[in-house]
Amino acid sequence: MIKITVDIILPNNEVKTVEGNRSLQDISRDVENCYPSAIVAAMVNEKLHDLTYEVNEPAEIRFLDLMTKEGARIYQRSLTFLLIYATHELFPEAQIKVEHSLGKSLYCEIIKEPALNEEDVSCLEKKMWEIVNKNMPITKRKVPIEEAIQIFEEEGFQDKVQLYKYWHKDYLTLYSLGKLEDSLHGYMVTRTGLLQMFALEYHKPGLVIRFPDEKDPFTIPPFIQQSKLFDIFRESEQWGSILGFETVGAMNVLNSEGKGSEVARINEALHEKKIAQIADMITERKDEICIVLIAGPSSSGKTTFAQRLRTQLMVNGIRPFPISLDDYFVDREHTPVDESNIPDFEHIEAIDLGLFNKHLLHLINGEEVEIPTFNFTTGTREYSGNKIQLEKNQPLIIEGIHGLNERLTKSIPRYRKFKIYVSALTALNVDTHTRIHTTDTRLIRRIVRDSQFRGTDAITTIQRWPSVRRGEERNIFFLQEEADIMFNSSLVYELAVLKQFAEPLLEKIAQTEPEYIDAKRLLTFLSCFVPLDSGDVPSNSILREFIGESCFFRI
């Protein structure tokens, strides 16, 4: 064998040259002291690999530890596998469902008799630590898809059997821990001993598994109760039951049988019913509510929701008047800057709060106000005689990321405001062990919308996404529970439609680009779906805000 060398790019960007012809696991031991946390994967010539990969040619290697986004994903996925295995060991007849994120934790349910209780959760955590302390190997192998389906049949994983009947490859990668084999759609760590940071907590009727994130891999954030968010997830799961499926595999069966359009109609009717209920709540308090505030993260469908809510309020005899926060931006020279000294247009003080609150008071007192228009070319506010005056019981409707923040409307008493939080809280799972990340759904929505209407390619949207997410963390998520009501804008069928729009955009991202990791992950995820024709999407759907032909927007 010809000896080769490889170059390792260290965290400080220094280069260390070492011998190759070894697995990444072996090579990582030469430099593991140079990393602040455990190494779990690597980029080899710009391509992501787990540590079992054999390096048999000259290469440039960048190891990924827990302080990287992809490293944190691998750690969390491996913890989930550990929980599944521990459940299998303690409660062999139980079914575990990995449901959704809840704050900085992951909510799961274990279906068994008798029902899960606090003592069971304590036993599970103890069992997980036993497995960690044994430092058991987590191995992988590729098997023909027919063999994988047979394995899942024997394990009783019918959701996986349904899913992989429509799999796009003729093989599947399975991971093993003890006698359990499973696929969680991504790389794992190589040994349980690496999983040194986690905690379980009983959360009726299930549990939450807590873990660190890439910002601080040495600390497990405290679990913060978010009852309203939890309730909206539970409601969405009930909707999935109404629609006849909870996993992608079950939905694929319906789509393949030509029932996808019926699913879309029922899901849209559920949305309309919920919006009508919210309109009725506002109508019941019409004598005191003067402002309806709609907030939510990027690509949550706030604009379409606002239009549909306005329609339902008009059915109830209420004619809300919309005001755009964009018109109250401070002149650009006064815009706050972020930590990189770049103008931060999402900062609450990018809005002229004094002028905005002054106008709000005048309007709700029945006075006439001249509303400004922000000129985005000159970066200044302009006045062109746009004067408005509200009628009695005519509320203002305001949409924007700061809607839940009391500072935005500090001049108005809280009881006179109705706050709505809108987000795409995906309740559909790939299978019972693999959730669909809410952020991935929103990112796919945004990739499609940016391409359709903003002339922005997928690579640019992915590049900007971390900045968008930081803004959401800073301005929105910590205020979720301040909402009077939450609305889940996710549609269980939407990814089967978005697939056809998003895949060609993601496929244009070259392997040499840093954004390729996200593109490949999203493409693999979208490949799970049997497509549904966009003609089945009604013109007033929130999904039309992203794919086009909405009755509310003439673009």
RODO-2510 file (C-alpha; in nm, 4 decimals, decimal comma):
residues 555
     n   res          X          Y          Z
     1     m     0,0000     0,0000     0,0000
     2     i     0,1288     0,3437    -0,0963
     3     k     0,1619     0,5684     0,2060
     4     i    -0,0323     0,8934     0,1826
     5     t    -0,0565     1,2059     0,3938
     6     v    -0,3580     1,4236     0,4710
     7     d    -0,3838     1,7876     0,5775
     8     i    -0,5992     1,8642     0,8794
     9     i    -0,7323     2,2208     0,9030
    10     l    -0,7434     2,2915     1,2766
    11     p    -0,9922     2,5274     1,4477
    12     n    -0,7314     2,8069     1,4477
    13     n    -0,6842     2,7445     1,0699
    14     e    -0,3375     2,6018     1,1195
    15     v    -0,2582     2,2970     0,9044
    16     k    -0,1287     1,9725     1,0494
    17     t    -0,0089     1,6989     0,8128
    18     v    -0,0482     1,3382     0,9287
    19     e    -0,0448     0,9897     0,7775
    20     g    -0,3540     0,8635     0,5963
    21     n    -0,4634     0,5094     0,5064
    22     r    -0,6664     0,5079     0,8266
    23     s    -1,0220     0,5725     0,9401
    24     l    -1,1205     0,9236     1,0394
    25     q    -1,1640     0,7882     1,3912
    26     d    -0,7940     0,6945     1,4050
    27     i    -0,6792     1,0178     1,2417
    28     s    -0,8860     1,2266     1,4827
    29     r    -0,6856     1,0922     1,7768
    30     d    -0,3776     1,2758     1,6420
    31     v    -0,5505     1,6133     1,6888
    32     e    -0,8366     1,5632     1,9353
    33     n    -0,6630     1,7831     2,1951
    34     c    -0,6872     2,0760     1,9524
    35     y    -1,0685     2,0791     1,9721
    36     p    -1,2757     2,2183     2,2596
    37     s    -1,5283     1,9314     2,2503
    38     a    -1,5657     1,5781     2,1167
    39     i    -1,5058     1,5185     1,7452
    40     v    -1,8035     1,3392     1,5850
    41     a    -1,7591     1,3764     1,2056
    42     a    -1,5425     1,5421     0,9408
    43     m    -1,5449     1,7227     0,6093
    44     v    -1,3112     1,5381     0,3714
    45     n    -1,2451     1,7409     0,0565
    46     e    -1,5625     1,9391     0,1385
    47     k    -1,7786     1,6259     0,1746
    48     l    -1,9339     1,5214     0,5058
    49     h    -1,8369     1,1795     0,6452
    50     d    -1,8775     1,0009     0,9758
    51     l    -1,5719     0,8771     1,1612
    52     t    -1,5847     0,5251     1,0146
    53     y    -1,4779     0,6601     0,6743
    54     e    -1,1418     0,5290     0,5502
    55     v    -0,9102     0,7969     0,4041
    56     n    -0,7087     0,6234     0,1327
    57     e    -0,6081     0,9209    -0,0824
    58     p    -0,4562     1,2643    -0,0193
    59     a    -0,7198     1,4893     0,1311
    60     e    -0,7988     1,8055     0,3229
    61     i    -0,9853     1,7300     0,6450
    62     r    -1,1863     1,9580     0,8713
    63     f    -1,3058     1,7751     1,1814
    64     l    -1,6456     1,8668     1,3268
    65     d    -1,6920     1,8748     1,7007
    66     l    -2,0001     1,9546     1,9088
    67     m    -1,9517     2,3279     1,8554
    68     t    -2,0528     2,2963     1,4898
    69     k    -2,4083     2,2864     1,3610
    70     e    -2,3688     1,9470     1,1939
    71     g    -2,1799     1,8064     1,4931
    72     a    -2,4660     1,9083     1,7223
    73     r    -2,7171     1,7413     1,4874
    74     i    -2,5194     1,4139     1,4954
    75     y    -2,4991     1,4281     1,8762
    76     q    -2,8740     1,4868     1,9160
    77     r    -2,9588     1,2121     1,6636
    78     s    -2,7317     0,9690     1,8491
    79     l    -2,8938     1,0591     2,1818
    80     t    -3,2309     0,9817     2,0278
    81     f    -3,1008     0,6409     1,9183
    82     l    -2,9721     0,5820     2,2723
    83     l    -3,3182     0,6641     2,4132
    84     i    -3,4855     0,4296     2,1620
    85     y    -3,2465     0,1472     2,2575
    86     a    -3,2918     0,2035     2,6318
    87     t    -3,6703     0,1994     2,5859
    88     h    -3,6421    -0,1223     2,3841
    89     e    -3,4378    -0,2792     2,6651
    90     l    -3,6638    -0,1705     2,9544
    91     f    -4,0039    -0,1866     2,7858
    92     p    -3,9781    -0,4331     2,4936
    93     e    -4,3482    -0,4058     2,4045
    94     a    -4,3592    -0,0251     2,4141
    95     q    -4,3693     0,2044     2,1129
    96     i    -4,1596     0,5211     2,1267
    97     k    -4,2577     0,8282     1,9284
    98     v    -4,0079     1,1117     1,8793
    99     e    -4,2518     1,4000     1,8472
   100     h    -4,1114     1,7537     1,8279
   101     s    -3,8797     2,0112     1,9789
   102     l    -3,9943     2,1924     2,2901
   103     g    -3,7711     2,4852     2,3703
   104     k    -3,4148     2,3530     2,3745
   105     s    -3,5367     1,9977     2,4359
   106     l    -3,6986     1,7146     2,2428
   107     y    -4,0406     1,5831     2,3422
   108     c    -4,1064     1,2088     2,3053
   109     e    -4,3897     0,9732     2,3992
   110     i    -4,3620     0,6099     2,5048
   111     i    -4,6838     0,4194     2,4472
   112     k    -4,7128     0,1326     2,6927
   113     e    -4,9275    -0,0314     2,9597
   114     p    -4,9375     0,0922     3,2268
   115     a    -4,8857     0,4466     3,1042
   116     l    -4,5474     0,6139     3,1353
   117     n    -4,4868     0,7765     3,4740
   118     e    -4,2140     0,9720     3,6492
   119     e    -4,0499     0,6594     3,7929
   120     d    -4,0305     0,5047     3,4426
   121     v    -3,8502     0,8136     3,3159
   122     s    -3,6018     0,7941     3,6031
   123     c    -3,5344     0,4288     3,5175
   124     l    -3,4858     0,5172     3,1517
   125     e    -3,2306     0,7828     3,2346
   126     k    -3,0444     0,5395     3,4609
   127     k    -3,0465     0,2786     3,1825
   128     m    -2,9117     0,5300     2,9309
   129     w    -2,6220     0,6140     3,1620
   130     e    -2,5434     0,2433     3,2025
   131     i    -2,5193     0,2124     2,8239
   132     v    -2,3023     0,5247     2,8016
   133     n    -2,0680     0,3949     3,0709
   134     k    -2,0310     0,0632     2,8845
   135     n    -1,9110     0,2653     2,5834
   136     m    -2,0974     0,0320     2,3483
   137     p    -2,0185     0,0526     1,9762
   138     i    -2,2684     0,2039     1,7333
   139     t    -2,2052     0,0347     1,4009
   140     k    -2,3483     0,0798     1,0544
   141     r    -2,3979    -0,1263     0,7425
   142     k    -2,5602    -0,0867     0,4034
   143     v    -2,8306    -0,3389     0,3187
   144     p    -3,0576    -0,3908     0,0163
   145     i    -3,3846    -0,2066     0,0642
   146     e    -3,5806    -0,5349     0,0593
   147     e    -3,3713    -0,6614     0,3516
   148     a    -3,4217    -0,3363     0,5436
   149     i    -3,7983    -0,3632     0,4998
   150     q    -3,7893    -0,7233     0,6243
   151     i    -3,5897    -0,6140     0,9322
   152     f    -3,8439    -0,3422     1,0099
   153     e    -4,1283    -0,5912     0,9620
   154     e    -3,9675    -0,8150     1,2237
   155     e    -3,9070    -0,5188     1,4586
   156     g    -4,2728    -0,4140     1,4228
   157     f    -4,1818    -0,0755     1,2720
   158     q    -4,4745    -0,0585     1,0278
   159     d    -4,4266     0,3159     0,9759
   160     k    -4,0783     0,2441     0,8365
   161     v    -4,2114    -0,0392     0,6199
   162     q    -4,4559     0,2075     0,4624
   163     l    -4,1866     0,4712     0,4144
   164     y    -3,9231     0,2540     0,2506
   165     k    -4,1637     0,0983     0,0021
   166     y    -4,1251     0,4325    -0,1780
   167     w    -3,7513     0,4776    -0,1087
   168     h    -3,5504     0,6337    -0,3946
   169     k    -3,2420     0,4102    -0,3555
   170     d    -3,1975     0,0350    -0,3731
   171     y    -3,0127     0,0260    -0,0398
   172     l    -3,0421     0,1730     0,3080
   173     t    -2,7871     0,2499     0,5796
   174     l    -2,8777     0,0909     0,9116
   175     y    -2,7214     0,1650     1,2489
   176     s    -2,6937    -0,0965     1,5226
   177     l    -2,6760    -0,0663     1,8991
   178     g    -2,6800    -0,4033     2,0686
   179     k    -2,9372    -0,6112     1,8800
   180     l    -3,1419    -0,3087     1,7676
   181     e    -3,1107    -0,1905     1,4070
   182     d    -3,2674     0,1348     1,2922
   183     s    -3,2375     0,4219     1,0467
   184     l    -3,2655     0,7784     1,1731
   185     h    -3,1739     0,9497     0,8453
   186     g    -2,8259     1,0710     0,9255
   187     y    -2,4858     0,9970     1,0758
   188     m    -2,4309     0,8795     1,4330
   189     v    -2,1405     0,8837     1,6765
   190     t    -1,9344     0,5632     1,6814
   191     r    -1,9636     0,4798     2,0538
   192     t    -2,2129     0,5515     2,3313
   193     g    -1,9331     0,6796     2,5553
   194     l    -1,9320     1,0046     2,3567
   195     l    -2,2847     1,0884     2,4788
   196     q    -2,1849     1,2472     2,8076
   197     m    -2,4329     1,5375     2,8262
   198     f    -2,8084     1,4739     2,8556
   199     a    -3,0962     1,4603     3,1009
   200     l    -3,4510     1,3233     3,0932
   201     e    -3,7532     1,4907     3,2481
   202     y    -4,1092     1,3630     3,2787
   203     h    -4,3548     1,5761     3,0841
   204     k    -4,6994     1,4191     3,0949
   205     p    -4,7913     1,2141     2,8981
   206     g    -4,4320     1,1736     2,7703
   207     l    -4,0846     1,3001     2,8450
   208     v    -3,8331     1,5557     2,7273
   209     i    -3,4713     1,4748     2,6544
   210     r    -3,2454     1,7710     2,7248
   211     f    -2,9086     1,8224     2,5583
   212     p    -2,6550     2,0986     2,4886
   213     d    -2,6396     2,2911     2,1630
   214     e    -2,3417     2,4063     1,9593
   215     k    -2,3207     2,7390     2,1417
   216     d    -2,2269     2,5654     2,4665
   217     p    -2,1653     2,1882     2,4397
   218     f    -2,0729     2,1658     2,8082
   219     t    -2,4043     2,2854     2,9532
   220     i    -2,7538     2,1398     2,9401
   221     p    -2,9987     2,4328     2,9250
   222     p    -3,2797     2,4201     3,1826
   223     f    -3,6176     2,3026     3,0579
   224     i    -3,8591     2,5951     3,0355
   225     q    -4,2269     2,5057     3,0415
   226     q    -4,4075     2,6319     2,7282
   227     s    -4,7653     2,5190     2,7782
   228     k    -4,9193     2,7117     2,4881
   229     l    -4,6603     2,5843     2,2422
   230     f    -4,7039     2,2297     2,3726
   231     d    -5,0817     2,2522     2,3375
   232     i    -5,0623     2,3697     1,9756
   233     f    -4,8326     2,0786     1,8914
   234     r    -5,0793     1,8394     2,0573
   235     e    -5,3639     1,9919     1,8605
   236     s    -5,1667     1,9473     1,5373
   237     e    -5,1031     1,5822     1,6205
   238     q    -5,4781     1,5364     1,6644
   239     w    -5,5275     1,6947     1,3209
   240     g    -5,2892     1,4335     1,1818
   241     s    -5,5102     1,1639     1,3265
   242     i    -5,8164     1,3288     1,1710
   243     l    -5,6428     1,3376     0,8335
   244     g    -5,5544     0,9703     0,8634
   245     f    -5,1778     0,9759     0,9026
   246     e    -4,8955     1,0880     1,1291
   247     t    -4,5919     0,9866     0,9233
   248     v    -4,4605     1,0470     0,5726
   249     g    -4,4969     0,6791     0,4846
   250     a    -4,8687     0,6823     0,5639
   251     m    -4,9135     1,0029     0,3650
   252     n    -4,7263     0,8528     0,0690
   253     v    -4,9745     0,5650     0,0644
   254     l    -5,2648     0,8103     0,0407
   255     n    -5,0928     1,0177    -0,2292
   256     s    -5,0153     0,7040    -0,4289
   257     e    -5,3801     0,5985    -0,4041
   258     g    -5,4924     0,9359    -0,5426
   259     k    -5,6288     1,0604    -0,2103
   260     g    -5,3829     1,3500    -0,1693
   261     s    -5,6247     1,6111    -0,2975
   262     e    -5,8818     1,5063    -0,0370
   263     v    -5,6178     1,5348     0,2360
   264     a    -5,5358     1,8868     0,1112
   265     r    -5,9018     1,9918     0,1183
   266     i    -5,9544     1,8619     0,4713
   267     n    -5,6321     2,0224     0,5975
   268     e    -5,7249     2,3581     0,4426
   269     a    -6,0735     2,3323     0,5969
   270     l    -5,9126     2,2756     0,9367
   271     h    -5,7049     2,5907     0,8843
   272     e    -6,0137     2,7903     0,7871
   273     k    -6,2060     2,6642     1,0887
   274     k    -5,9243     2,7641     1,3235
   275     i    -5,8960     3,1113     1,1682
   276     a    -6,2733     3,1551     1,1981
   277     q    -6,2545     3,0569     1,5673
   278     i    -5,9829     3,3191     1,6244
   279     a    -6,1994     3,5797     1,4491
   280     d    -6,4887     3,4856     1,6771
   281     m    -6,2664     3,5298     1,9854
   282     i    -6,1776     3,8806     1,8705
   283     t    -6,5393     3,9611     1,7866
   284     e    -6,6541     3,8618     2,1366
   285     r    -6,4208     4,1339     2,2716
   286     k    -6,4789     4,3903     1,9980
   287     d    -6,5702     4,6649     2,2450
   288     e    -6,2281     4,6502     2,4111
   289     i    -5,9847     4,5192     2,1459
   290     c    -5,8434     4,7993     1,9341
   291     i    -5,5280     4,6296     1,8002
   292     v    -5,4722     4,2800     1,6606
   293     l    -5,1018     4,1918     1,6487
   294     i    -4,9697     3,9054     1,4350
   295     a    -4,6150     3,7856     1,4949
   296     g    -4,4061     3,4858     1,4007
   297     p    -4,0723     3,3750     1,2547
   298     s    -3,9658     3,3927     0,8905
   299     s    -4,1713     3,1972     0,6357
   300     s    -4,4474     3,1178     0,8813
   301     g    -4,7156     3,2535     0,6478
   302     k    -4,8051     3,5595     0,8565
   303     t    -4,9099     3,7698     0,5573
   304     t    -5,1607     3,5189     0,4205
   305     f    -5,2866     3,4454     0,7710
   306     a    -5,3486     3,8177     0,8246
   307     q    -5,5483     3,8365     0,5012
   308     r    -5,7582     3,5327     0,5880
   309     l    -5,8199     3,6589     0,9416
   310     r    -5,9283     3,9948     0,7964
   311     t    -6,1782     3,8119     0,5731
   312     q    -6,3233     3,6196     0,8672
   313     l    -6,3494     3,9354     1,0767
   314     m    -6,5375     4,1054     0,7940
   315     v    -6,7796     3,8095     0,7893
   316     n    -6,8420     3,8985     1,1550
   317     g    -6,9099     4,2631     1,0646
   318     i    -6,5658     4,3946     1,1676
   319     r    -6,3492     4,5830     0,9182
   320     p    -5,9908     4,5830     1,0505
   321     f    -5,7491     4,8396     0,9105
   322     p    -5,3967     4,7168     0,8302
   323     i    -5,0864     4,9173     0,9212
   324     s    -4,7388     4,8254     0,7964
   325     l    -4,4544     4,8493     1,0451
   326     d    -4,2159     4,8974     0,7512
   327     d    -4,3463     5,2517     0,7103
   328     y    -4,2259     5,3366     1,0610
   329     f    -3,8604     5,2453     1,0115
   330     v    -3,6229     5,5083     1,1435
   331     d    -3,4145     5,6826     0,8762
   332     r    -3,1435     5,4417     0,7695
   333     e    -2,8612     5,6447     0,9245
   334     h    -3,0225     5,5840     1,2659
   335     t    -3,0747     5,2069     1,2233
   336     p    -2,9112     5,0029     1,5036
   337     v    -2,6178     4,7828     1,4033
   338     d    -2,5467     4,4233     1,5012
   339     e    -2,2281     4,2704     1,6443
   340     s    -2,0706     4,2826     1,2955
   341     n    -2,1523     4,6532     1,2603
   342     i    -2,4118     4,5743     0,9929
   343     p    -2,7514     4,7533     1,0020
   344     d    -2,9960     4,5374     1,1972
   345     f    -3,3362     4,6012     1,0413
   346     e    -3,4967     4,3374     1,2670
   347     h    -3,4034     4,5217     1,5867
   348     i    -3,7093     4,6686     1,7565
   349     e    -3,5378     5,0086     1,7674
   350     a    -3,5163     5,0048     1,3879
   351     i    -3,8787     5,1188     1,4272
   352     d    -3,9594     5,4719     1,5388
   353     l    -4,1437     5,3561     1,8495
   354     g    -4,2270     5,7075     1,9659
   355     l    -4,3975     5,8110     1,6413
   356     f    -4,5668     5,4724     1,6003
   357     n    -4,7205     5,4833     1,9494
   358     k    -4,8240     5,8463     1,9056
   359     h    -5,0129     5,7542     1,5877
   360     l    -5,1706     5,4507     1,7545
   361     l    -5,3139     5,6653     2,0349
   362     h    -5,4524     5,9212     1,7926
   363     l    -5,6123     5,6511     1,5778
   364     i    -5,7851     5,4604     1,8565
   365     n    -5,9140     5,7923     1,9926
   366     g    -6,0850     5,8520     1,6585
   367     e    -5,8455     6,1211     1,5365
   368     e    -5,7143     6,1587     1,1823
   369     v    -5,3503     6,0630     1,1242
   370     e    -5,1230     6,1042     0,8237
   371     i    -4,9425     5,7726     0,7792
   372     p    -4,5852     5,7895     0,6450
   373     t    -4,4368     5,5757     0,3672
   374     f    -4,0820     5,4484     0,3967
   375     n    -3,8735     5,5015     0,0854
   376     f    -3,6402     5,2007     0,0720
   377     t    -3,4345     5,3632    -0,2034
   378     t    -3,3470     5,6772    -0,0076
   379     g    -3,3740     5,5130     0,3360
   380     t    -3,6047     5,7852     0,4691
   381     r    -3,9687     5,8311     0,5669
   382     e    -4,1889     6,0374     0,3369
   383     y    -4,5369     6,1890     0,3711
   384     s    -4,7713     6,2018     0,0716
   385     g    -5,1086     6,2881     0,2227
   386     n    -5,2083     5,9336     0,3206
   387     k    -5,4542     6,0272     0,5958
   388     i    -5,6701     5,7759     0,7804
   389     q    -5,9330     5,7859     1,0517
   390     l    -6,0828     5,4783     1,2144
   391     e    -6,4514     5,4188     1,2722
   392     k    -6,5959     5,2852     1,5954
   393     n    -6,5044     4,9183     1,6610
   394     q    -6,2607     4,9225     1,3699
   395     p    -5,9429     4,7595     1,5061
   396     l    -5,5962     4,8015     1,3633
   397     i    -5,4296     4,4859     1,2374
   398     i    -5,0498     4,4882     1,2603
   399     e    -4,8241     4,2135     1,1270
   400     g    -4,4534     4,1938     1,2133
   401     i    -4,1878     4,0093     1,4086
   402     h    -4,2225     4,2381     1,7133
   403     g    -4,5976     4,1964     1,7575
   404     l    -4,5616     4,0076     2,0872
   405     n    -4,3209     4,2617     2,2353
   406     e    -4,4975     4,5077     2,4664
   407     r    -4,2434     4,7764     2,3750
   408     l    -4,3905     4,7962     2,0249
   409     t    -4,7306     4,9146     2,1496
   410     k    -4,6408     5,0376     2,4987
   411     s    -4,8923     5,3262     2,4850
   412     i    -5,1866     5,0848     2,4563
   413     p    -5,3108     4,8890     2,7634
   414     r    -5,2573     4,5129     2,7341
   415     y    -5,6285     4,4244     2,7616
   416     r    -5,6964     4,6270     2,4457
   417     k    -5,4601     4,4108     2,2383
   418     f    -5,5048     4,0649     2,0930
   419     k    -5,1763     3,8894     2,0165
   420     i    -5,1445     3,5987     1,7734
   421     y    -4,8319     3,3878     1,7247
   422     v    -4,8070     3,2173     1,3841
   423     s    -4,5504     2,9479     1,3058
   424     a    -4,5157     2,6360     1,0909
   425     l    -4,5009     2,3808     1,3720
   426     t    -4,4631     2,0585     1,1765
   427     a    -4,6476     1,7720     1,3454
   428     l    -4,5872     1,5211     1,0659
   429     n    -4,2922     1,2855     1,1257
   430     v    -4,0748     1,1075     0,8701
   431     d    -4,1390     0,8004     1,0859
   432     t    -4,2051     0,7522     1,4557
   433     h    -3,8324     0,7787     1,5354
   434     t    -3,7454     1,0679     1,3031
   435     r    -3,9085     1,4076     1,3334
   436     i    -3,9313     1,6787     1,0716
   437     h    -3,7546     1,9892     1,1996
   438     t    -3,9813     2,2940     1,1989
   439     t    -3,6861     2,5063     1,0889
   440     d    -3,6306     2,2797     0,7864
   441     t    -3,9912     2,3250     0,6749
   442     r    -3,9581     2,7025     0,7016
   443     l    -3,6222     2,7015     0,5225
   444     i    -3,7682     2,5021     0,2317
   445     r    -4,0613     2,7450     0,2148
   446     r    -3,8211     3,0372     0,2059
   447     i    -3,5953     2,8802    -0,0598
   448     v    -3,8966     2,8356    -0,2880
   449     r    -4,0408     3,1811    -0,2189
   450     d    -3,7080     3,3612    -0,2612
   451     s    -3,6569     3,1927    -0,5965
   452     q    -4,0131     3,2562    -0,7137
   453     f    -4,0514     3,6191    -0,6139
   454     r    -3,7179     3,7688    -0,5054
   455     g    -3,4729     3,6436    -0,7667
   456     t    -3,2601     3,4794    -0,4969
   457     d    -3,0996     3,1394    -0,5470
   458     a    -3,1024     2,8588    -0,2913
   459     i    -2,7376     2,8986    -0,1934
   460     t    -2,7947     3,2646    -0,0973
   461     t    -3,1048     3,1806     0,1044
   462     i    -2,9153     2,9088     0,2945
   463     q    -2,6237     3,1497     0,3534
   464     r    -2,8604     3,4061     0,5075
   465     w    -3,0550     3,1545     0,7160
   466     p    -2,8242     3,1566     1,0250
   467     s    -2,8613     3,5351     1,0479
   468     v    -3,2397     3,5014     1,0167
   469     r    -3,2403     3,2395     1,2918
   470     r    -3,0319     3,4601     1,5231
   471     g    -3,2838     3,7412     1,4727
   472     e    -3,5689     3,5066     1,5607
   473     e    -3,3946     3,3918     1,8779
   474     r    -3,3327     3,7522     1,9758
   475     n    -3,6730     3,8971     1,8879
   476     i    -3,9432     3,6306     1,8770
   477     f    -3,9039     3,2906     2,0382
   478     f    -3,8614     3,4073     2,3974
   479     l    -4,1993     3,5863     2,3709
   480     q    -4,4047     3,2947     2,2294
   481     e    -4,5995     3,2378     2,5485
   482     e    -4,7097     3,6045     2,5517
   483     a    -4,9551     3,5310     2,2700
   484     d    -5,3293     3,5132     2,3384
   485     i    -5,3531     3,2364     2,0807
   486     m    -5,1162     3,0375     1,8603
   487     f    -5,1864     2,9352     1,5029
   488     n    -4,9992     2,6504     1,3375
   489     s    -4,9578     2,7415     0,9705
   490     s    -4,8023     2,4072     0,8797
   491     l    -4,9889     2,1892     0,6312
   492     v    -4,9268     1,8162     0,6538
   493     y    -4,9281     1,7826     0,2743
   494     e    -4,7131     2,0859     0,1924
   495     l    -4,3739     1,9157     0,1611
   496     a    -4,5166     1,6771    -0,0994
   497     v    -4,5954     1,9916    -0,3024
   498     l    -4,2832     2,1949    -0,2176
   499     k    -4,0647     1,8990    -0,3171
   500     q    -4,1144     1,9690    -0,6884
   501     f    -4,0220     2,3359    -0,6492
   502     a    -3,7307     2,2956    -0,4064
   503     e    -3,5400     1,9979    -0,5484
   504     p    -3,4233     2,1658    -0,8742
   505     l    -3,3054     2,4692    -0,6737
   506     l    -3,1094     2,2628    -0,4220
   507     e    -2,9533     2,0429    -0,6899
   508     k    -2,7771     2,3497    -0,8334
   509     i    -2,5586     2,3827    -0,5213
   510     a    -2,2157     2,2343    -0,5937
   511     q    -2,0440     1,9920    -0,3577
   512     t    -1,7567     2,2391    -0,3172
   513     e    -1,9872     2,4973    -0,1549
   514     p    -2,0201     2,5100     0,2270
   515     e    -2,3995     2,5162     0,1818
   516     y    -2,3896     2,1743     0,0136
   517     i    -2,4272     1,9973     0,3516
   518     d    -2,7648     2,1629     0,4103
   519     a    -2,8664     2,1170     0,0467
   520     k    -2,7881     1,7451     0,0537
   521     r    -2,9665     1,6980     0,3855
   522     l    -3,2786     1,8736     0,2545
   523     l    -3,2683     1,6779    -0,0731
   524     t    -3,2432     1,3480     0,1141
   525     f    -3,5321     1,4554     0,3348
   526     l    -3,7499     1,5625     0,0389
   527     s    -3,6782     1,2368    -0,1433
   528     c    -3,8931     1,0615     0,1202
   529     f    -4,2095     1,2206    -0,0221
   530     v    -4,4325     1,0993    -0,3009
   531     p    -4,5102     1,4273    -0,4865
   532     l    -4,8515     1,5934    -0,4865
   533     d    -4,9575     1,8197    -0,7720
   534     s    -4,9669     2,1911    -0,6859
   535     g    -5,3029     2,2161    -0,8612
   536     d    -5,4538     2,0647    -0,5471
   537     v    -5,3547     2,3755    -0,3452
   538     p    -5,6417     2,6297    -0,3167
   539     s    -5,5718     2,9919    -0,4105
   540     n    -5,6179     3,1218    -0,0532
   541     s    -5,3841     2,8632     0,1007
   542     i    -5,0899     2,9779     0,3118
   543     l    -4,8802     2,7552     0,0853
   544     r    -4,9622     2,9857    -0,2113
   545     e    -4,7603     3,2593    -0,0395
   546     f    -4,4533     3,0530    -0,1273
   547     i    -4,5351     2,8731    -0,4538
   548     g    -4,7368     3,1531    -0,6182
   549     e    -5,0857     3,2120    -0,7632
   550     s    -5,2279     3,3341    -0,4332
   551     c    -5,5571     3,5207    -0,4533
   552     f    -5,4140     3,7689    -0,1995
   553     f    -5,0997     3,8659    -0,3938
   554     r    -5,0719     3,9728    -0,7532
   555     i    -4,6989     3,9413    -0,8141
***
